[in-house]
Structure formats: structure tokens, C-alpha cells
């Protein structure tokens, strides 16, 4: 435990926070944006960048490894390059650990899980699992170096919380076998499916769907798949399990999905306060859940894109309309915020709309910060062929990655 990454990697940045003696800091997320505060340049061979919030800053995944930057300054804390052909990863919901899937140096052709302390860059667990049989499928687009299931690790209890077939399972680090599995999904009278999972402290939430299946009807009409049937009655729930032993804590019926497929594809997102949002693919409606208390609420005609004020206020967006309301549904502010099909980046004091600059050249407005009263434009000189990638709100900054002919980088906005 605690072996420095220097002994494990082919390249470690000389700018490690640990070596400089400066402590890692947990920075507040900004409440507004008015300028480009810092810039970090990626390598010339970069093909894509994914950005994820960690304790005090940002983890940048590029397919070859991870670089962790301080959110306030953009300074490199540590950098890990294992020499693998393909490195994917995620961050635990508390931002404390980066979890990677990489080649196992001791077993050719095999993958391993590698847990790293986000603040110090120290290895916490070098080979928790042989992931070869669970290898992540090839990813593409905005999520190409992210594997969300890697975020659900319990360091204290040495478990990886995952889904297998129609069950949620707690897998032991010692042997990769199941310490527990969710029998209530298996006992579904029909077809049961566990979708997105979210781990908050010792509570594991899972989007669970159960829909009827008639063998005779399937034989009579093989082209009809009830998974896509919008007229079907089915169960759409979120179930909470104790992450340590799999005991069910509570379950919520969350109607709103139009078909079992939409229910199965619901996304659970953990926000910095610990509140979890449940958004449907159509973004016609959604829910918020407080795992600590099992409180929840329906969000009508919007999806949850931000949670503020220690979980008491919600930022909601759909189809160019943004509003902030409390858990009771009382709206404190609202404005128009057109952002195409994707929602804007949101902070407590407003929204940031980032422009698509693919093919751009010269001084360009690449982002607009908007609140109820004002709009602020942010400009920068960009080279030919610049492409703006999906950004994130992290401790210390709002970060916007980009690619260009020289490799690209990350802009830190405050």
C-alpha cells in the first residue's frame, strides 16, 4: 500500500505535489466565469481528452494514462504513463481515487485494475482484479477513455460494486468472486435488468427494470420485443443496497420511462453534495435522490444538470430553458440557455455555453457565461482545425479541453 508511482510507471512528472512539499487542496467550485485563468498543454500525439473532477482539481485521461492538475493553477500534480496500449479510467464519487483499467505487466494479454490516490499519486492497489474477462468494450465519442463502472470501488471493504447479467454484485478484491449478489432482481417475474449504478459512501444505488415476458407470445410474434414496447406495464425503480453485504435498504418506484429500454438506460449521476440525479434519455423528466435519507423528488420537464447549496438547490435544463429550484420545487431564477442537444456547464451563479470550434482559426468567442442578468463572452486565439471537447466543473475551475494540430490542451476558466 502507498507505493510511489515512480516505481511503477514509465514516466512520472517531475512536478508532483508530493515532491514539491505543497499539500493537495480541496478547492471550492467557482460560482461564475469571466476569464481564462490557466492553460495546460497536452502532448503532440493526443487524440482525445476526457476530464473528470478529483480532490482539489482535475484528472485528464488521454488513452495512454492520466494527468492530475491543480484546479486553481493548472499545475501538474502527478502524471502516470504505464505504457499500456489502452488505458481507461474513472474517479470515485468523492473524488479521492482515480481507478484505471490497464495492461497487467505480469500477465501478457491480461488487464488489471489499478487504484491511485488522486491527491498524492500513490498506488493504493496495483492489481485488485484480473479484468481480462470483464474488459471494457471499445468506447467512442465523448466517453472514449471513461469506464463508469470503475468508479464504484470501496477501499475500506475491498469490494468492487458492479453489475453482472441481471444482478448487482459486490466482488471481493482478494479473489474476484462475489461477496454478495442482488437476489430480488433475479426473482423478477419476467426479465429483470440492473442498469446504471452509483456508489455514495456505503450506499449503492441501482436503476432496476422488470418487465413481463411471455414465451408463447414470443413464439407467435418473434419480431415483437417487449423491451421496446411503449404500451407495456413494467416496474421502473431505483434500489439502494448496503454496499458491504448487499442488504436492501429501500427502493423507489420512479415512473416516467416510456419503455423498458428507456428505463434500463436511465443514468444515475452523483453530484458533489452526494445527491444523485436520475435522468431519462429523453430528458422529459427526471428525479433527485438523497441516498443518506432516501428523500427524493420528481423534476418535471427537465433534467438535473447541477446541484448546489449542499444539495438544497437544483440546476435544471431542457431544450434551451434553465432554472434553479429548491427541493420543494420553488423556482428562484430562470433564463433561456440554448445549447443544442447537450446541456450547458453549470455553476451556482450561472451557465456556461461552450461553442463548437471545429475547423476554427484566429481570435474566437469559444464560450458564453450567462446568468439571469448578464452574458459574458470569453475569447481566445485558436489554431486551424481546433475542436472543443466536453468540459467539466471541477474544484477550482470550469475546465474546457480542446484538440488542435499541435495536440491540444485544457483551459481553466474562473
Kinemage of the C-alpha trace (Angstrom):
@kinemage 1
@onewidth
@group {chain A} dominant
@subgroup {mainchain}
@vectorlist {calphas} color= white
{ca unk a 1} P 0.000 0.000 0.000
{ca unk a 2} L 1.211 3.529 -0.733
{ca unk a 3} L 3.989 2.596 -3.185
{ca unk a 4} L 5.001 5.740 -5.090
{ca unk a 5} L 4.018 5.711 -8.746
{ca unk a 6} L 7.623 6.452 -9.648
{ca unk a 7} L 8.426 2.762 -9.205
{ca unk a 8} L 5.505 1.630 -11.341
{ca unk a 9} L 5.451 3.873 -14.380
{ca unk a 10} L 7.486 4.620 -17.438
{ca unk a 11} L 7.035 8.350 -16.950
{ca unk a 12} L 6.221 10.382 -13.857
{ca unk a 13} L 6.015 14.149 -13.988
{ca unk a 14} L 8.675 15.969 -12.038
{ca unk a 15} L 6.014 18.441 -10.874
{ca unk a 16} L 4.433 16.136 -8.291
{ca unk a 17} L 2.726 17.965 -5.418
{ca unk a 18} L 4.241 15.456 -3.046
{ca unk a 19} L 7.824 16.157 -4.143
{ca unk a 20} L 7.337 19.930 -4.004
{ca unk a 21} L 6.055 19.771 -0.443
{ca unk a 22} L 2.854 21.664 -1.314
{ca unk a 23} L -0.255 19.924 0.063
{ca unk a 24} L -3.132 18.930 -2.162
{ca unk a 25} L -6.053 21.294 -1.647
{ca unk a 26} L -9.772 20.765 -1.883
{ca unk a 27} L -10.929 23.895 -3.723
{ca unk a 28} L -14.440 25.263 -3.977
{ca unk a 29} L -16.056 25.099 -7.373
{ca unk a 30} L -16.392 28.578 -8.916
{ca unk a 31} L -19.774 30.308 -8.869
{ca unk a 32} L -19.143 32.350 -12.033
{ca unk a 33} L -16.815 32.524 -15.046
{ca unk a 34} L -15.193 35.630 -16.546
{ca unk a 35} L -11.703 34.720 -17.841
{ca unk a 36} L -9.229 32.056 -18.867
{ca unk a 37} L -7.169 31.659 -15.674
{ca unk a 38} L -4.706 28.991 -16.845
{ca unk a 39} L -3.869 26.607 -19.672
{ca unk a 40} L -2.258 23.181 -19.736
{ca unk a 41} L -0.856 21.789 -22.993
{ca unk a 42} L -1.204 18.107 -23.855
{ca unk a 43} L 1.281 16.024 -25.842
{ca unk a 44} L 1.527 16.328 -29.599
{ca unk a 45} L 0.219 12.768 -30.157
{ca unk a 46} L -3.030 13.341 -28.203
{ca unk a 47} L -6.130 12.041 -29.978
{ca unk a 48} L -8.768 12.777 -27.313
{ca unk a 49} L -9.022 14.171 -23.789
{ca unk a 50} L -11.554 13.324 -21.081
{ca unk a 51} L -11.712 15.474 -17.934
{ca unk a 52} L -13.035 14.328 -14.541
{ca unk a 53} L -13.175 16.188 -11.185
{ca unk a 54} L -10.924 14.893 -8.395
{ca unk a 55} L -9.992 16.126 -4.921
{ca unk a 56} L -8.699 19.671 -5.458
{ca unk a 57} L -8.629 19.597 -9.246
{ca unk a 58} L -8.933 17.601 -12.434
{ca unk a 59} L -7.915 14.228 -13.849
{ca unk a 60} L -7.173 14.240 -17.592
{ca unk a 61} L -7.496 10.860 -19.350
{ca unk a 62} L -5.935 10.574 -22.817
{ca unk a 63} L -5.955 6.827 -23.513
{ca unk a 64} L -2.312 6.345 -22.530
{ca unk a 65} L -2.616 7.297 -18.880
{ca unk a 66} L -3.763 10.083 -16.571
{ca unk a 67} L -2.507 13.555 -15.636
{ca unk a 68} L -3.841 15.232 -12.484
{ca unk a 69} L -3.834 19.043 -12.429
{ca unk a 70} L -4.467 21.521 -9.638
{ca unk a 71} L -7.817 23.163 -10.332
{ca unk a 72} L -6.730 26.596 -9.166
{ca unk a 73} L -3.484 26.916 -11.127
{ca unk a 74} L -3.369 24.165 -13.761
{ca unk a 75} L -0.084 22.940 -12.256
{ca unk a 76} L 0.667 19.249 -12.814
{ca unk a 77} L 0.473 17.295 -9.561
{ca unk a 78} L 1.398 13.931 -10.990
{ca unk a 79} L 1.319 12.025 -14.253
{ca unk a 80} L 1.053 8.290 -14.823
{ca unk a 81} L 2.005 6.538 -18.093
{ca unk a 82} L 2.114 2.730 -17.686
{ca unk a 83} L 2.996 2.029 -21.325
{ca unk a 84} L -0.285 0.213 -21.973
{ca unk a 85} L -1.887 0.174 -25.414
{ca unk a 86} L -5.148 1.398 -23.917
{ca unk a 87} L -5.831 2.928 -20.502
{ca unk a 88} L -9.395 3.754 -19.478
{ca unk a 89} L -10.491 5.025 -16.111
{ca unk a 90} L -12.927 6.738 -13.779
{ca unk a 91} L -12.946 8.626 -10.489
{ca unk a 92} L -14.705 7.611 -7.284
{ca unk a 93} L -17.732 9.743 -6.399
{ca unk a 94} L -15.870 11.514 -3.575
{ca unk a 95} L -13.030 12.477 -5.945
{ca unk a 96} L -10.464 10.741 -3.754
{ca unk a 97} L -9.255 7.992 -6.124
{ca unk a 98} L -8.543 7.503 -9.801
{ca unk a 99} L -9.335 3.923 -10.880
{ca unk a 100} L -7.691 2.662 -14.077
{ca unk a 101} L -8.014 -0.364 -16.319
{ca unk a 102} L -4.625 -1.087 -17.891
{ca unk a 103} L -2.393 -3.884 -19.180
{ca unk a 104} L -1.112 -6.195 -16.439
{ca unk a 105} L 2.716 -6.081 -16.666
{ca unk a 106} L 2.983 -9.513 -15.019
{ca unk a 107} L 0.496 -11.303 -17.293
{ca unk a 108} L 0.747 -10.647 -21.001
{ca unk a 109} L -2.590 -10.133 -22.689
{ca unk a 110} L -4.396 -9.523 -19.391
{ca unk a 111} L -5.910 -6.369 -17.902
{ca unk a 112} L -5.791 -5.247 -14.291
{ca unk a 113} L -7.490 -2.672 -12.100
{ca unk a 114} L -5.218 -0.023 -10.583
{ca unk a 115} L -6.435 2.282 -7.789
{ca unk a 116} L -4.453 5.508 -7.309
{ca unk a 117} L -4.754 8.209 -4.654
{ca unk a 118} L -5.889 11.323 -6.558
{ca unk a 119} L -4.230 13.765 -4.163
{ca unk a 120} L -0.757 12.198 -3.939
{ca unk a 121} L -0.389 9.930 -6.974
{ca unk a 122} L 0.418 6.958 -4.772
{ca unk a 123} L -0.686 3.461 -5.747
{ca unk a 124} L -3.310 2.133 -3.360
{ca unk a 125} L -3.996 -1.174 -5.086
{ca unk a 126} L -1.910 -2.262 -8.058
{ca unk a 127} L -3.917 -5.282 -9.153
{ca unk a 128} L -7.284 -5.513 -7.478
{ca unk a 129} L -8.757 -7.671 -10.261
{ca unk a 130} L -7.867 -9.508 -13.392
{ca unk a 131} L -10.224 -7.593 -15.692
{ca unk a 132} L -9.498 -9.631 -18.823
{ca unk a 133} L -12.877 -11.398 -18.800
{ca unk a 134} L -14.621 -8.103 -17.983
{ca unk a 135} L -12.700 -5.990 -20.480
{ca unk a 136} L -14.496 -2.769 -21.331
{ca unk a 137} L -15.833 -2.660 -24.893
{ca unk a 138} L -14.281 -0.202 -27.296
{ca unk a 139} L -15.635 3.242 -26.497
{ca unk a 140} L -16.103 6.209 -28.761
{ca unk a 141} L -17.157 9.833 -28.761
{ca unk a 142} L -17.183 11.868 -25.587
{ca unk a 143} L -16.728 8.841 -23.291
{ca unk a 144} L -13.954 7.042 -25.150
{ca unk a 145} L -11.483 6.816 -22.240
{ca unk a 146} L -14.055 6.597 -19.427
{ca unk a 147} L -15.440 3.394 -17.965
{ca unk a 148} L -18.002 4.496 -15.383
{ca unk a 149} L -18.221 1.175 -13.528
{ca unk a 150} L -14.620 1.580 -12.355
{ca unk a 151} L -15.714 4.388 -10.028
{ca unk a 152} L -17.660 2.048 -7.737
{ca unk a 153} L -14.881 0.748 -5.502
{ca unk a 154} L -14.964 0.509 -1.716
{ca unk a 155} L -11.422 0.868 -0.423
{ca unk a 156} L -12.327 0.215 3.202
{ca unk a 157} L -14.123 -3.061 2.463
{ca unk a 158} L -12.025 -4.104 -0.555
{ca unk a 159} L -15.017 -4.508 -2.856
{ca unk a 160} L -15.789 -3.550 -6.434
{ca unk a 161} L -19.508 -2.896 -6.927
{ca unk a 162} L -20.570 -3.868 -10.417
{ca unk a 163} L -23.365 -5.472 -12.407
{ca unk a 164} L -23.314 -8.889 -13.993
{ca unk a 165} L -26.178 -10.063 -16.177
{ca unk a 166} L -29.338 -9.084 -14.287
{ca unk a 167} L -27.741 -8.580 -10.883
{ca unk a 168} L -25.782 -6.055 -8.876
{ca unk a 169} L -22.797 -7.732 -7.235
{ca unk a 170} L -20.111 -6.934 -4.702
{ca unk a 171} L -16.850 -8.503 -5.912
{ca unk a 172} L -14.036 -9.245 -3.467
{ca unk a 173} L -10.592 -7.868 -4.241
{ca unk a 174} L -8.954 -10.981 -2.828
{ca unk a 175} L -10.264 -13.415 -5.449
{ca unk a 176} L -12.660 -11.529 -7.762
{ca unk a 177} L -15.591 -13.655 -6.609
{ca unk a 178} L -18.957 -12.338 -5.460
{ca unk a 179} L -19.260 -11.443 -1.787
{ca unk a 180} L -22.963 -10.806 -2.436
{ca unk a 181} L -25.462 -10.524 -5.298
{ca unk a 182} L -28.928 -8.972 -5.583
{ca unk a 183} L -31.465 -11.799 -5.417
{ca unk a 184} L -34.521 -9.536 -5.814
{ca unk a 185} L -33.520 -8.761 -9.405
{ca unk a 186} L -33.069 -12.452 -10.115
{ca unk a 187} L -36.566 -13.119 -8.683
{ca unk a 188} L -38.249 -10.663 -11.067
{ca unk a 189} L -41.320 -12.296 -12.591
{ca unk a 190} L -40.216 -11.673 -16.153
{ca unk a 191} L -36.963 -10.110 -17.317
{ca unk a 192} L -35.003 -8.122 -14.740
{ca unk a 193} L -32.144 -5.796 -15.560
{ca unk a 194} L -29.766 -3.656 -13.498
{ca unk a 195} L -28.711 -0.524 -15.329
{ca unk a 196} L -26.585 2.365 -14.111
{ca unk a 197} L -25.022 2.112 -10.626
{ca unk a 198} L -23.876 4.850 -8.247
{ca unk a 199} L -21.922 4.408 -5.014
{ca unk a 200} L -22.238 7.104 -2.320
{ca unk a 201} L -20.370 6.273 0.885
{ca unk a 202} L -21.677 2.768 1.742
{ca unk a 203} L -24.940 3.033 -0.200
{ca unk a 204} L -25.089 1.521 -3.697
{ca unk a 205} L -27.922 2.744 -5.905
{ca unk a 206} L -29.017 0.840 -8.983
{ca unk a 207} L -31.520 1.597 -11.739
{ca unk a 208} L -33.613 -1.591 -11.864
{ca unk a 209} L -36.147 -2.575 -14.523
{ca unk a 210} L -38.517 -5.565 -14.566
{ca unk a 211} L -40.805 -6.239 -17.499
{ca unk a 212} L -43.038 -9.191 -18.438
{ca unk a 213} L -42.007 -11.908 -20.851
{ca unk a 214} L -44.411 -14.371 -22.470
{ca unk a 215} L -42.707 -17.341 -24.143
{ca unk a 216} L -45.774 -18.215 -26.193
{ca unk a 217} L -46.232 -14.616 -27.381
{ca unk a 218} L -42.579 -14.527 -28.389
{ca unk a 219} L -43.012 -17.680 -30.466
{ca unk a 220} L -46.187 -16.347 -32.101
{ca unk a 221} L -44.640 -12.970 -32.939
{ca unk a 222} L -40.809 -13.184 -32.904
{ca unk a 223} L -40.494 -9.638 -34.313
{ca unk a 224} L -42.128 -8.127 -31.229
{ca unk a 225} L -39.663 -7.281 -28.474
{ca unk a 226} L -41.310 -6.085 -25.239
{ca unk a 227} L -38.132 -4.181 -24.409
{ca unk a 228} L -39.245 -1.513 -26.916
{ca unk a 229} L -42.997 -1.692 -26.180
{ca unk a 230} L -44.306 1.735 -25.100
{ca unk a 231} L -47.727 0.280 -24.169
{ca unk a 232} L -46.300 -2.242 -21.695
{ca unk a 233} L -46.751 -2.096 -17.934
{ca unk a 234} L -43.424 -2.600 -16.198
{ca unk a 235} L -41.538 -1.760 -12.997
{ca unk a 236} L -39.012 1.083 -13.110
{ca unk a 237} L -37.242 1.531 -9.786
{ca unk a 238} L -34.120 2.699 -8.041
{ca unk a 239} L -32.939 0.238 -5.398
{ca unk a 240} L -30.498 1.020 -2.579
{ca unk a 241} L -28.264 -1.728 -1.199
{ca unk a 242} L -25.787 -1.764 1.634
{ca unk a 243} L -22.553 -1.881 -0.349
{ca unk a 244} L -20.855 -4.097 2.244
{ca unk a 245} L -23.287 -7.041 2.389
{ca unk a 246} L -25.887 -6.358 -0.330
{ca unk a 247} L -28.811 -5.991 2.090
{ca unk a 248} L -31.625 -3.968 0.542
{ca unk a 249} L -32.092 -0.624 2.293
{ca unk a 250} L -35.013 0.778 0.331
{ca unk a 251} L -36.471 1.016 -3.165
{ca unk a 252} L -38.330 3.745 -5.010
{ca unk a 253} L -40.806 3.419 -7.843
{ca unk a 254} L -39.842 6.100 -10.354
{ca unk a 255} L -42.335 6.160 -13.236
{ca unk a 256} L -41.792 8.259 -16.326
{ca unk a 257} L -39.906 5.970 -18.679
{ca unk a 258} L -41.882 5.256 -21.833
{ca unk a 259} L -40.497 1.757 -22.400
{ca unk a 260} L -38.411 -0.854 -20.576
{ca unk a 261} L -35.491 0.173 -22.800
{ca unk a 262} L -35.660 3.800 -21.652
{ca unk a 263} L -35.934 2.633 -18.046
{ca unk a 264} L -32.911 0.376 -18.428
{ca unk a 265} L -30.902 3.238 -19.979
{ca unk a 266} L -31.534 5.692 -17.137
{ca unk a 267} L -28.358 7.396 -15.980
{ca unk a 268} L -27.510 7.842 -12.291
{ca unk a 269} L -25.162 10.780 -11.665
{ca unk a 270} L -23.519 11.545 -8.316
{ca unk a 271} L -23.172 15.275 -7.656
{ca unk a 272} L -20.584 16.848 -5.296
{ca unk a 273} L -23.100 17.119 -2.434
{ca unk a 274} L -23.851 13.384 -2.603
{ca unk a 275} L -27.248 13.925 -4.203
{ca unk a 276} L -27.877 11.535 -7.102
{ca unk a 277} L -29.871 12.544 -10.170
{ca unk a 278} L -31.814 10.080 -12.306
{ca unk a 279} L -32.325 11.325 -15.838
{ca unk a 280} L -34.184 9.666 -18.662
{ca unk a 281} L -32.692 9.584 -22.138
{ca unk a 282} L -35.470 11.810 -23.482
{ca unk a 283} L -34.780 14.378 -20.712
{ca unk a 284} L -38.553 14.772 -20.471
{ca unk a 285} L -38.334 14.355 -16.717
{ca unk a 286} L -36.001 13.201 -14.015
{ca unk a 287} L -35.561 12.690 -10.306
{ca unk a 288} L -33.231 13.635 -7.500
{ca unk a 289} L -32.414 11.262 -4.640
{ca unk a 290} L -30.626 11.857 -1.356
{ca unk a 291} L -29.098 8.436 -0.556
{ca unk a 292} L -28.448 9.375 3.082
{ca unk a 293} L -32.141 9.984 3.841
{ca unk a 294} L -33.961 8.254 0.942
{ca unk a 295} L -35.659 11.567 0.180
{ca unk a 296} L -36.443 12.082 -3.478
{ca unk a 297} L -38.383 14.296 -5.829
{ca unk a 298} L -39.676 14.484 -9.376
{ca unk a 299} L -38.258 17.087 -11.738
{ca unk a 300} L -40.815 17.936 -14.398
{ca unk a 301} L -39.850 18.721 -17.986
{ca unk a 302} L -36.116 18.943 -17.282
{ca unk a 303} L -33.020 17.028 -16.333
{ca unk a 304} L -30.812 17.730 -13.314
{ca unk a 305} L -27.523 19.236 -14.540
{ca unk a 306} L -26.220 20.690 -11.267
{ca unk a 307} L -26.725 20.505 -7.512
{ca unk a 308} L -25.766 23.439 -5.264
{ca unk a 309} L -26.030 24.767 -1.710
{ca unk a 310} L -25.070 21.414 -0.135
{ca unk a 311} L -27.797 19.637 -2.063
{ca unk a 312} L -30.652 22.021 -1.361
{ca unk a 313} L -30.784 23.701 -4.805
{ca unk a 314} L -31.046 22.050 -8.223
{ca unk a 315} L -29.948 23.362 -11.618
{ca unk a 316} L -32.375 22.094 -14.266
{ca unk a 317} L -32.189 22.268 -18.071
{ca unk a 318} L -34.119 21.083 -21.076
{ca unk a 319} L -34.314 22.317 -24.660
{ca unk a 320} L -32.767 25.740 -24.076
{ca unk a 321} L -34.551 26.531 -20.812
{ca unk a 322} L -32.688 26.648 -17.491
{ca unk a 323} L -33.990 27.164 -13.979
{ca unk a 324} L -32.827 26.857 -10.375
{ca unk a 325} L -35.269 25.483 -7.845
{ca unk a 326} L -35.171 24.022 -4.360
{ca unk a 327} L -36.208 20.521 -3.369
{ca unk a 328} L -39.806 21.620 -2.869
{ca unk a 329} L -39.995 22.821 -6.463
{ca unk a 330} L -39.894 26.563 -5.749
{ca unk a 331} L -38.073 28.361 -8.591
{ca unk a 332} L -35.581 31.078 -7.598
{ca unk a 333} L -34.392 32.050 -11.100
{ca unk a 334} L -34.736 31.049 -14.736
{ca unk a 335} L -33.475 32.072 -18.181
{ca unk a 336} L -33.116 30.835 -21.736
{ca unk a 337} L -29.915 28.894 -22.401
{ca unk a 338} L -29.848 27.298 -25.868
{ca unk a 339} L -27.129 24.648 -26.034
{ca unk a 340} L -28.133 22.330 -28.829
{ca unk a 341} L -28.808 18.791 -27.681
{ca unk a 342} L -26.311 18.897 -24.814
{ca unk a 343} L -26.857 20.880 -21.604
{ca unk a 344} L -24.526 23.740 -20.667
{ca unk a 345} L -21.922 23.502 -17.925
{ca unk a 346} L -23.469 24.918 -14.748
{ca unk a 347} L -22.151 26.584 -11.594
{ca unk a 348} L -24.151 28.027 -8.744
{ca unk a 349} L -24.186 31.504 -10.291
{ca unk a 350} L -24.946 30.707 -13.908
{ca unk a 351} L -24.434 28.617 -17.032
{ca unk a 352} L -21.506 28.291 -19.433
{ca unk a 353} L -22.284 27.562 -23.064
{ca unk a 354} L -19.214 26.295 -24.935
{ca unk a 355} L -19.122 26.719 -28.700
{ca unk a 356} L -18.105 24.080 -31.243
{ca unk a 357} L -14.972 25.469 -32.928
{ca unk a 358} L -14.005 22.522 -35.121
{ca unk a 359} L -12.105 23.959 -38.059
{ca unk a 360} L -11.741 27.376 -36.399
{ca unk a 361} L -8.785 29.733 -36.731
{ca unk a 362} L -7.905 33.106 -35.177
{ca unk a 363} L -9.465 35.022 -32.261
{ca unk a 364} L -12.715 33.263 -31.450
{ca unk a 365} L -15.502 33.505 -28.883
{ca unk a 366} L -15.482 29.943 -27.580
{ca unk a 367} L -17.735 30.262 -24.506
{ca unk a 368} L -20.505 32.452 -23.080
{ca unk a 369} L -21.279 32.698 -19.376
{ca unk a 370} L -24.893 33.563 -18.677
{ca unk a 371} L -26.948 34.324 -15.600
{ca unk a 372} L -30.307 35.951 -15.023
{ca unk a 373} L -28.979 39.441 -15.751
{ca unk a 374} L -25.844 39.350 -17.910
{ca unk a 375} L -23.892 37.439 -20.534
{ca unk a 376} L -20.067 37.403 -20.678
{ca unk a 377} L -18.124 36.322 -23.773
{ca unk a 378} L -14.782 34.529 -23.493
{ca unk a 379} L -12.351 34.776 -26.431
{ca unk a 380} L -9.032 33.183 -27.277
{ca unk a 381} L -6.680 32.713 -30.244
{ca unk a 382} L -7.160 29.228 -31.717
{ca unk a 383} L -5.256 27.486 -34.477
{ca unk a 384} L -6.669 25.873 -37.579
{ca unk a 385} L -8.647 22.679 -37.001
{ca unk a 386} L -9.439 23.288 -33.327
{ca unk a 387} L -12.126 21.088 -31.807
{ca unk a 388} L -13.664 21.888 -28.423
{ca unk a 389} L -14.348 18.777 -26.317
{ca unk a 390} L -16.834 18.188 -23.447
{ca unk a 391} L -15.822 20.116 -20.327
{ca unk a 392} L -16.477 19.791 -16.601
{ca unk a 393} L -16.931 21.791 -13.421
{ca unk a 394} L -14.124 20.817 -11.031
{ca unk a 395} L -12.707 22.153 -7.738
{ca unk a 396} L -11.069 25.476 -8.580
{ca unk a 397} L -12.243 25.974 -12.172
{ca unk a 398} L -14.502 25.158 -15.056
{ca unk a 399} L -12.308 23.215 -17.463
{ca unk a 400} L -12.638 23.016 -21.242
{ca unk a 401} L -10.408 20.593 -23.176
{ca unk a 402} L -9.624 21.055 -26.865
{ca unk a 403} L -7.739 19.372 -29.703
{ca unk a 404} L -5.726 21.006 -32.476
{ca unk a 405} L -2.939 20.123 -34.886
{ca unk a 406} L -0.375 20.508 -32.090
{ca unk a 407} L -2.178 18.150 -29.736
{ca unk a 408} L -4.493 20.413 -27.757
{ca unk a 409} L -4.814 21.003 -24.036
{ca unk a 410} L -7.139 22.139 -21.250
{ca unk a 411} L -8.314 25.678 -20.427
{ca unk a 412} L -9.132 26.549 -16.808
{ca unk a 413} L -11.855 29.187 -16.513
{ca unk a 414} L -12.841 31.234 -13.474
